């Protein structure tokens, strides 16, 4: 099937695949993705809200999308399609843009939200710029949903997804990310530990799975904008705007690291 000429569509899977891979037949994922694109394109009509982008068409035409935010979790395509983020959890509203203490974050801050053990759908009370003091180390089953506000994560270390699963990052402005580290940082309500120097990525996916990074703008970071390394897999990176950078994306950190043979990533639009 033809791929839309105005879209960037790239499915990456290292070969040979082994049985531990999340998808044993990656061609089925390709076929499913093409089918979704073709359905969206057939729905394009005069004065229709449809765009031909199956991700956008999945939720944007709902006039009550803000009341049905979790619908977004059903809209992913590609290898990260099953990333549910915090779909089955409570809504957490970030009201405080500060990040004064990475070991004991205040309730209402983004850091306090992402380290919780329970699934959470994280939204923002207003426009804000968050300058993180150290890496934002996420716990599993979280969605960071920036829709409805202008949310910038900038001027400090940025987002780390390390050995966790089911993460959705949507609608953020991530830029001017710096190195952090040589400091204590909390990654769950029960644990914090020493972090060595970070790379300064916009989004660092390290041994993560079922990850969806969608509709973000990323620019001008110290290292990569989005890196997926150390056996990370089941990832979709879609509809992102990446500028002012010369090392945009890293998929796999070393040809000799055998677990990266299982890596499956979709890059679309």
N, C-alpha and C positions, 0 to 999 in steps of 0.2 A: 504494500500500500504506500501511496505517496506521502512524504512528510511535508507539512506546510512550509512554503518557501520563506515565510516571515518568522519562523520559529527556529530556535536553537534546540536541537534534540540530540542527545548523546547518551547512550547506555554503555557503561563500562563494566566489563566483567573479566577478571583474570582467568585464564585457562591453564591447566585443566581444573575443573571444579571437583570438589570432593564432597562426600555425603554430608558433612557438617554444614555445608553452605545453606543459607536460608531458603534459596530457591534452586531446586535441582535442575530445572529446565528453564534457563533464562529467556529462551525464545518465547515462552508463553507470556512472560512479562512484556516483551516487546510487542507481541500481538495485541495484548490487552491495552497497552498504551496507545497504539495506533487506532484501535477501535474507539477508544474514548475521544481521541482527537477528531476522528471522522464523524462521530455522533454530534459533537459540538459544532463542527463546521456545517453540518446539514441543518442545524437549528438556527443558523444565521438568517435573519429576516429583517425587512425594513422596519425601523422603529423598535426592534427587539433589543433587550438588554444583553443578549448573548454576544460573546466576543470570539468564539471559536477556540478559546482556551478552556479545556475541560476543568481545570482547577478553579478558575474564576467563575465559570458558568455554574459550578456546583453550589456556590453560596451567594454570589453578588446580586442575583436577581431576586433574592428574598428581601422584601422591604423591611422585614423585622429581623434582619441578620444579627443585630446587636443583642436581641433577646435569645437568639439561637446560635450563639457563638460556637458551641461545641460541634455544630454541623460541619465546621471546617475540618474536623478530624476524619471525616469520611470522604474528603476531597483529594487526597494525595494520589499520585500516580507513580508508576515505576517501582523500583526495588524498595523504596521507603513507604510504599502504600499502606502497610499495616502499622505504621507508627501512630499510636492513638494519643500520645502525650498525656495530658491530664483530663481527657474526655470524661472519665468516670469519677472525677473528684469534684470538690467544691470550687467555687469561684474565689480567687484571692485578689483583692484590689491593692495595688501598690500605691501608697499615699505619700511616701517619703523618698526623696531622691538621694538621700545621704548614704554613705558607706563608710562610716567612721571606724567600725570595729569588725574586721573580717572573722574574728573568733566568736564574738557575741553580737551578731547583727540584731538591730532593733526590729520588732514587729512592724509591719507596714513597709519595709524596704524590700527591694528585689532580692537581695541576698537571703534575707530571712525566708522568703517564699521558696526559692529554688532548692534549699537544703532540706526541706521537710520530707519525711518518709512517705506521706500520703500523696496520692495523685492530686494535682492542683492545676486549675486553668487560671493563669495569671494575667490580669489586665491592669490598666493604669488609670488613675483617677483624673489625670490631666496631662497636658504636655509637660515633659521634663527631660533634662539632660542628667544622666547618671555617670559620674566619674568614679569608677571603681578603684578602690585602694589596692586590691589584689585580684587575681583571677576569680571570676564568678564560677565556682565549681558546682555543677548541677547534680541533683539527685534524680533518680528515675521517675518516669511518668509525670512529666511536667510539660505544659504548654506556656510559652511566653507569647502573648497575643497583643501586639501593639496597635491593632485596628482602633480607630476612633480617637487616637491621640498621636502627637508627634513625639516619639520617644527616641532619644539619642543615647547610645552607650559610647562614650568618647573620652579621650584624654588620659586613659589609664589602661591597665590590663583589661582584657575582655572576657569572652565566654569560653569555658572549658567543659567538654562533655567527655568524661573519662570513666571507662568501664561501667557505664550505665546504659539504660535502654529506654525506648519510647519517649523521645523528646521531639517537640515541635517548636520551632522558632519562626515567628511570622511578624512581618510588619515593623521591623526595627531599623533604625539608622545606626550602623556600627562603623565607627571610623576613628582614625588617629589613635589606634590601639598601641600601647607601650608594653615593654617587658615589665614583669613583676617578679615576686618571689623572694627567697631568703627570708621567709616570714611564715608565721602560723596562719592557717586558713581553715575554716570549718567547712566540711562537706556533708554533714548530716547533724541532726540534733544531738547525737551521741558521740560524734567523733570530730576532732580537728587534728591537723598534723603539719609538719614542716614541709613547705614547698620550696624546691630549688628554683632557679631562675627560669621563668617562662619565656617562650619564643616571641611573644607579642603578636600572636595571630588574632584575627577578628573572631573566628569560630574555630576552635581546636577540637576535633573529634578523635579521641584516643581510645581504641578498644571499645568503641560504642556500637550499638546496633539499633535498628528501627528508629532512624533519625530523619526528620524532614525539616529542611531549611528553605523557607519560601517567602517571596515578596519582601526581601530586605534590601537595603542599600548598604554597600560595604566599600570602604575606600581608605587608602593612605595608612596602612598598618605597618608595624615594624617588620613583621615577617609575612606570612601568608594571609590572605583574606579568609579562606576556608581550607583547612587541612584535615584530611581523613587518613589516619595512620594506625599502625599496630593492630591489624586485624579487624578494623572497623568495617561494618558491612550493613546491608539492608538500608541504604541511604538514598534519599531523593533531594537534589538541590535544584530548585526551580524558581523561575521568575525573579531572580535577583539581579540588581543593578550594581555592577562592579566597576569602579573607576579609580584613576590616580594611583595605579599600582602596577608593578612589573612582575610580581610573584603571586598571581591571583589564587591558584588552587594547587594543592598537592594531594594526590591519591596514591598512598603507599609511600613509605619513607626509604625503603631499601629493596633492591632486587633479591637480596639474600634472605629477607624475612619471609619465611614460608607461609605464615598465617595470612599474609596479604594475597595469597592465591585464592582465598575465599571471598575477596572483596567484591561486592556488587553495588554499583552506584549508578543512579540515573541523573543526568544533567539535562534539564529541559527548559525551553523558552528563555 
